[in-house]
Amino acid sequence: MTTKKYFPLAFIAFLSTTLMSCKLVEGIFKAGMWTGVIVVVLVLALIIWLISKVFGG
């Protein structure tokens, strides 16, 4: 039961340590400004959704 509870938090920690944010942002904005804006909004929405699931929202 505790594995299911902490999996989203561990997943976020794993992603934040493995993704190179500078290169990610550079690649997104090379694709175009609007593509970058859409991707950033989607990533933020995903993070907010995951955090709400972790804290029972």
Secondary structure, DSSP 8 states (H G I E B T S, - for coil): -HHHHHHHHHHHHHHHHHS-HHHHHHHHHHS-HHHHHHHHHHHHHHHHHHHHHHTT-
